[in-house]
C-alpha cells in the first residue's frame, strides 16, 4: 500500500470515529434535556396538585364552617302557617305536639277535644340571637291559642240533630224528661218507643253549639213551630180557634191580616194557625188489668097454679168476674187505642131462676 492510500484510510477512520463521538454526545445532550424537561414537568405537576389539594381543603373547611353556622338545630312551630315559637330541639314531631296540646285541653275542659288548626314543624337554625322558648312554655301557648272543638252528645231524630248537650248523661236526661211528660199520670212502668229514629250520638262541635239542659228540654217539648190551615167548624169563633192552638187572639190576627177582632167567620172558612210539630213522637204503651162483670143469666119459669102477681126467686144467681189485660197506646200523652192481650175468668156467673105465676 502506498503512503497516500494509507493516509486516506486513516482519515476515513478518524472521520468515522469523530462522527460516532458526535452522535453519542448528541444523544447524551438530548437525554439531559429530556430529563430536565421531565423534572420541570414533574415539579409543575406537583405544584398543581398541591394547589388543587389546598383549594379543596379550604373549600371543605369553609363548607364545614358555613354548615355549622347554619345547621338546623331547632324547630319552628307553625299554626296555620304562622310561627308560634322556636324550641331548641329537633327531637320532636308534629304528632308529639298535637297529642300533648290535645291532652292539656282535654284536662282543662273536662272532655275530649279535637284541634281544628293545622300544626306544622319546620327545622331552623338556632343562634345566640334567636328567641328560644322552652317546650313547656310553647305547649302552654299553643293550648291557649289553637281553635278546637269539644266532644258533645247530640239528640238526632231521623239523622237530623235537634239538640246538642255537653255530655251523654244530659242528653239522656232530656229524653227522660220528654218520656215522663207524655206518660199518663200515675203510670210508672210504661213502655216507651219513638215513631222516629231517635239516637244519642257523639260528635265534636264548637262550644257555641252546646245547649243548656233547660233550653234543650224546652226545645224538645215545644217542638218545631210551623203554620197550617184550620177549617172553621160550627160554633167556632176567632177566640176559640186561637185558644185551640194555644195562641193569643193577636197572634192569630197577625197570621191572618185580612181578619180583625170584629170580623165574622163562617163554617168552612180556612184560617192560618200556628202549630208546633213535635220533633219526637212519644208512644207510651201502658199495660192495665181490669175486672169486668160477666152478667148472670136469668131464667124464668112459669107456674099456672100461681096468680099472676106471684114472683119468687128459686135460685139466687150471681154475676161472674173476668180479668182482662189490655195494652193502651198513648201518643204524645193523648189516648190513641187499646187492645186486649189476655182474658181470664175469675168466677163463673151463676144462673138465677125466677118463678112467675100466670093464673
MARDRENGU-423662 format. One line per field, with one value per residue (C-alpha): residue number from 0; residue in three letters; chain; x, y, z. Coordinates in steps of 0.001 Angstrom, whole numbers, plus 500000, padded with zeros to 6 digits. Layout:
BEGIN
i: NUM;... .
aa: Ala;... .
ch: A;... .
c1: X;... .
c2: Y;... .
c3: Z;... .
REM end
This chain:
BEGIN
i: 0;1;2;3;4;5;6;7;8;9;10;11;12;13;14;15;16;17;18;19;20;21;22;23;24;25;26;27;28;29;30;31;32;33;34;35;36;37;38;39;40;41;42;43;44;45;46;47;48;49;50;51;52;53;54;55;56;57;58;59;60;61;62;63;64;65;66;67;68;69;70;71;72;73;74;75;76;77;78;79;80;81;82;83;84;85;86;87;88;89;90;91;92;93;94;95;96;97;98;99;100;101;102;103;104;105;106;107;108;109;110;111;112;113;114;115;116;117;118;119;120;121;122;123;124;125;126;127;128;129;130;131;132;133;134;135;136;137;138;139;140;141;142;143;144;145;146;147;148;149;150;151;152;153;154;155;156;157;158;159;160;161;162;163;164;165;166;167;168;169;170;171;172;173;174;175;176;177;178;179;180;181;182;183;184;185;186;187;188;189;190;191;192;193;194;195;196;197;198;199;200;201;202;203;204;205;206;207;208;209;210;211;212;213;214;215;216;217;218;219;220;221;222;223;224;225;226;227;228;229;230;231;232;233;234;235;236;237;238;239;240;241;242;243;244;245;246;247;248;249;250;251;252;253;254;255;256;257;258;259;260;261;262;263;264;265;266;267;268;269;270;271;272;273;274;275;276;277;278;279;280;281;282;283;284;285;286;287;288;289;290;291;292;293;294;295;296;297;298;299;300;301;302;303;304;305;306;307;308;309;310;311;312;313;314;315;316;317;318;319;320;321;322;323;324;325;326;327;328;329;330;331;332;333;334;335;336;337;338;339;340;341;342;343;344;345;346;347;348;349;350;351;352;353;354;355;356;357;358 .
aa: Unk;Unk;Unk;Unk;Unk;Unk;Unk;Unk;Unk;Unk;Unk;Unk;Unk;Unk;Unk;Unk;Unk;Unk;Unk;Unk;Unk;Unk;Unk;Unk;Unk;Unk;Unk;Unk;Unk;Unk;Unk;Unk;Unk;Unk;Unk;Unk;Unk;Unk;Unk;Unk;Unk;Unk;Unk;Unk;Unk;Unk;Unk;Unk;Unk;Unk;Unk;Unk;Unk;Unk;Unk;Unk;Unk;Unk;Unk;Unk;Unk;Unk;Unk;Unk;Unk;Unk;Unk;Unk;Unk;Unk;Unk;Unk;Unk;Unk;Unk;Unk;Unk;Unk;Unk;Unk;Unk;Unk;Unk;Unk;Unk;Unk;Unk;Unk;Unk;Unk;Unk;Unk;Unk;Unk;Unk;Unk;Unk;Unk;Unk;Unk;Unk;Unk;Unk;Unk;Unk;Unk;Unk;Unk;Unk;Unk;Unk;Unk;Unk;Unk;Unk;Unk;Unk;Unk;Unk;Unk;Unk;Unk;Unk;Unk;Unk;Unk;Unk;Unk;Unk;Unk;Unk;Unk;Unk;Unk;Unk;Unk;Unk;Unk;Unk;Unk;Unk;Unk;Unk;Unk;Unk;Unk;Unk;Unk;Unk;Unk;Unk;Unk;Unk;Unk;Unk;Unk;Unk;Unk;Unk;Unk;Unk;Unk;Unk;Unk;Unk;Unk;Unk;Unk;Unk;Unk;Unk;Unk;Unk;Unk;Unk;Unk;Unk;Unk;Unk;Unk;Unk;Unk;Unk;Unk;Unk;Unk;Unk;Unk;Unk;Unk;Unk;Unk;Unk;Unk;Unk;Unk;Unk;Unk;Unk;Unk;Unk;Unk;Unk;Unk;Unk;Unk;Unk;Unk;Unk;Unk;Unk;Unk;Unk;Unk;Unk;Unk;Unk;Unk;Unk;Unk;Unk;Unk;Unk;Unk;Unk;Unk;Unk;Unk;Unk;Unk;Unk;Unk;Unk;Unk;Unk;Unk;Unk;Unk;Unk;Unk;Unk;Unk;Unk;Unk;Unk;Unk;Unk;Unk;Unk;Unk;Unk;Unk;Unk;Unk;Unk;Unk;Unk;Unk;Unk;Unk;Unk;Unk;Unk;Unk;Unk;Unk;Unk;Unk;Unk;Unk;Unk;Unk;Unk;Unk;Unk;Unk;Unk;Unk;Unk;Unk;Unk;Unk;Unk;Unk;Unk;Unk;Unk;Unk;Unk;Unk;Unk;Unk;Unk;Unk;Unk;Unk;Unk;Unk;Unk;Unk;Unk;Unk;Unk;Unk;Unk;Unk;Unk;Unk;Unk;Unk;Unk;Unk;Unk;Unk;Unk;Unk;Unk;Unk;Unk;Unk;Unk;Unk;Unk;Unk;Unk;Unk;Unk;Unk;Unk;Unk;Unk;Unk;Unk;Unk;Unk;Unk;Unk;Unk;Unk;Unk;Unk;Unk;Unk;Unk;Unk;Unk;Unk;Unk;Unk;Unk;Unk;Unk;Unk;Unk;Unk;Unk;Unk;Unk;Unk .
ch: A;A;A;A;A;A;A;A;A;A;A;A;A;A;A;A;A;A;A;A;A;A;A;A;A;A;A;A;A;A;A;A;A;A;A;A;A;A;A;A;A;A;A;A;A;A;A;A;A;A;A;A;A;A;A;A;A;A;A;A;A;A;A;A;A;A;A;A;A;A;A;A;A;A;A;A;A;A;A;A;A;A;A;A;A;A;A;A;A;A;A;A;A;A;A;A;A;A;A;A;A;A;A;A;A;A;A;A;A;A;A;A;A;A;A;A;A;A;A;A;A;A;A;A;A;A;A;A;A;A;A;A;A;A;A;A;A;A;A;A;A;A;A;A;A;A;A;A;A;A;A;A;A;A;A;A;A;A;A;A;A;A;A;A;A;A;A;A;A;A;A;A;A;A;A;A;A;A;A;A;A;A;A;A;A;A;A;A;A;A;A;A;A;A;A;A;A;A;A;A;A;A;A;A;A;A;A;A;A;A;A;A;A;A;A;A;A;A;A;A;A;A;A;A;A;A;A;A;A;A;A;A;A;A;A;A;A;A;A;A;A;A;A;A;A;A;A;A;A;A;A;A;A;A;A;A;A;A;A;A;A;A;A;A;A;A;A;A;A;A;A;A;A;A;A;A;A;A;A;A;A;A;A;A;A;A;A;A;A;A;A;A;A;A;A;A;A;A;A;A;A;A;A;A;A;A;A;A;A;A;A;A;A;A;A;A;A;A;A;A;A;A;A;A;A;A;A;A;A;A;A;A;A;A;A;A;A;A;A;A;A;A;A;A;A;A;A;A;A;A;A;A;A;A;A;A;A;A;A .
c1: 500000;501257;501633;498813;496420;497307;496659;493265;492392;493441;491450;488368;488778;489290;486269;484108;485255;484501;481024;480318;481504;479398;476314;476959;477409;474248;472290;473687;472711;469196;468813;469896;467374;464577;465369;465473;462102;460672;461914;460425;457094;457067;457766;454949;452537;453419;452742;449405;448421;449415;447312;444305;444524;444969;441935;439837;440892;439929;436558;435887;436846;434591;431743;432146;432175;429128;427311;427962;426861;423611;422747;419108;419369;415909;412211;409861;406293;403666;399906;398104;401478;402077;405053;404122;407620;411005;412370;415978;415436;414789;413713;410013;407281;404006;402191;404030;402919;399338;398885;400361;398192;395098;395703;396195;392957;391008;392141;391214;387663;386883;386101;387736;388769;389667;392184;390915;394051;396875;400086;403378;407091;409897;413592;415516;418974;419093;421796;422600;420338;417316;414423;414004;411083;411057;408934;406633;406014;405414;402836;401071;400965;399507;396905;395702;395698;394591;390986;389352;386024;384878;383190;379483;376373;373607;369996;369464;365978;365966;369584;368970;370489;367792;369786;373420;374355;377745;377647;375725;374075;372378;371199;369605;368026;366326;364763;363732;362003;360141;359091;357697;355937;353920;353351;349860;349842;350346;351838;355336;356023;355009;356910;358285;359071;359508;357892;361072;364627;365979;369613;372188;375379;378835;380271;382850;381360;382059;381268;378645;376630;376046;372699;371954;369896;366832;366983;367204;364215;362111;363036;362278;358978;357799;358608;359159;356971;355084;351789;348838;345312;342334;338844;336194;333622;330150;330120;333749;334923;338299;338914;338044;340223;343153;342696;342522;346052;347414;347613;346578;343983;346611;348896;346027;345269;348959;348851;345622;345983;342576;340849;340171;338560;335214;335399;332688;333762;331729;331732;334226;336364;340102;342236;346011;347050;350330;351218;354078;355058;356845;360418;359794;356570;356476;354499;353720;352275;350564;349535;346411;344423;340694;337990;334794;331461;330072;326357;324398;321821;318207;315895;312138;309868;306114;303591;299916;298897;300097;298485;299942;301218;303345;307088;309735;313473;314008;317779;319824;322193;325455;327478;330824;334164;336576;340084;341178;344702;344912;347638;346702;348632;349151;350729;352323;350133;346833;344979;345049;343944;343913;343971;343162;346203;344574;341299;340921;337653;337979;334479;331813;328379;325610;322279;319330;315976;312757;309280;306376;302690;300403;296948 .
c2: 500000;503445;506234;508194;505288;504774;508442;508280;505189;506870;509948;507862;506116;509402;510875;507870;507967;511672;511118;508387;510535;513394;511206;509846;513352;514463;511620;512454;516088;515137;512771;515529;517955;515412;514621;518319;518907;515891;517139;520558;518959;516857;519901;521755;518861;518645;522341;521962;519028;520935;523916;521714;519807;523028;524531;521506;521667;525345;524610;521785;523953;526773;524340;522968;526432;527536;524272;524613;528234;527467;523939;523223;522614;523886;523650;526462;525538;526830;527116;527726;528748;531344;530937;530469;529962;528268;525488;524275;520670;518572;515540;516361;515555;517091;514191;514758;518386;517697;514884;516947;520007;517810;516170;519566;520920;517774;518122;521804;521452;518041;516196;515012;517692;517898;520550;522326;524330;522882;522426;522042;521886;523493;522905;526152;527258;528485;531054;533063;535825;533539;533987;530419;529086;526083;523165;523640;527332;526644;523937;526274;528981;526549;525376;528948;529893;526988;526578;523337;521544;519563;516177;516598;514424;515214;514033;513086;512497;510649;511710;515400;516932;518559;519421;519112;518641;518725;515063;511841;511991;515318;514022;511012;513314;515339;512200;511014;514361;514003;510440;511481;514469;512214;509272;509148;510364;507660;505158;504005;501063;502384;501031;503999;503898;506603;506820;508379;507019;508742;508311;509915;510341;511565;514381;517158;520636;524249;525417;527815;524879;523307;523956;524136;521321;523543;525019;521547;520329;523303;522919;519206;519644;522611;521102;522871;525882;525869;527020;525110;525718;525318;524888;526664;524336;525087;527276;528355;531944;533584;533416;529731;528881;530809;529000;525654;526158;527770;531168;534639;536441;538955;536136;534685;538065;538574;535352;536457;540151;540076;539493;541797;541476;542461;540078;537474;533988;531206;527424;526040;529181;528490;530302;530123;528996;528314;524745;523191;519941;517653;516696;513333;511347;509566;506313;505194;501707;501145;497689;497735;494966;495476;493355;493192;491838;488821;489361;486462;484722;484912;482017;482483;479554;479983;478340;478437;477382;480652;484013;486475;488548;485701;486031;484090;483541;479840;480007;483049;483981;485912;487809;486436;488278;488306;489746;491407;492600;495445;497436;501083;503296;506999;509219;512349;511961;511528;508193;506601;502964;499784;496060;493053;490967;488280;487433;485255;484207;484675;483468;481997;483631;481623;481459;482927;481121;483071;481575;483719;482874;483002;482190 .
c3: 500000;499114;501628;500065;500365;503990;504699;503071;505079;508345;507510;506906;510248;512073;510340;511233;514856;515083;513667;516201;519101;517816;517647;521139;522520;520731;522256;525679;525289;524177;527134;529517;528019;528158;531755;532548;530891;532662;536009;535321;534301;537440;539605;537808;538231;541913;542388;540585;542764;545848;544776;543977;547258;549145;547419;548235;551864;552017;550403;552857;555796;554574;553961;557467;558980;556970;557707;561416;561374;559502;560693;561586;565288;566262;565395;564432;565413;562980;563405;560119;558590;561346;563690;567331;568708;568325;570520;570514;569572;566513;568521;568396;565887;564828;566461;569745;569897;568758;571286;574128;573432;572980;576367;578045;576561;577481;581086;581063;579682;581169;577950;574732;572257;568577;567463;564347;563458;561352;563353;561449;562354;560317;561006;561631;562781;566354;567093;570195;568913;568366;570797;572044;574107;576393;575260;578263;577569;573885;574650;577078;574414;571896;574410;574881;571195;568990;567876;568962;569154;572153;572247;572897;572624;570192;570098;566463;565017;561696;561261;561995;565127;567280;570411;571482;575141;576840;577875;577348;580771;579980;576591;578310;580884;578130;576644;580098;580678;577370;578199;581586;580031;577721;580074;581662;585240;587847;585402;586285;584007;580603;577628;575662;571965;569348;565958;564600;564693;567814;568763;571047;569043;569968;567866;568070;567975;568793;572317;570921;569586;573002;574708;578397;579869;580387;576868;575369;577417;576338;572682;572610;574466;572391;569024;565753;565052;561765;560289;558939;557737;560082;558662;560727;562288;563633;566722;566482;566879;566394;570132;570449;567449;568936;572244;570458;569136;572304;570622;571629;569517;568398;567228;565203;563602;562737;560732;559027;558027;556315;559683;562634;566063;564531;561564;561115;560154;558590;558614;556100;556081;556084;558651;559101;562561;564328;565055;566950;565308;567765;566959;568589;568680;572046;572026;575568;575872;579207;580385;582528;584170;584538;586066;584114;585254;583444;583776;585301;583176;584381;583656;584074;584943;584688;587066;586053;589511;590888;590492;588048;590941;592145;591694;593526;593079;593132;592669;593578;590792;590922;588366;587309;587169;584228;584475;581248;580470;577950;576243;575870;573452;574171;571520;572959;576029;574155;574252;570822;571005;573054;572502;574696;575440;577573;579287;582391;584070;587822;588774;586573;586670;588404;586666;588531;588289;588856;589083;587879;588293;585283;586741 .
REM end
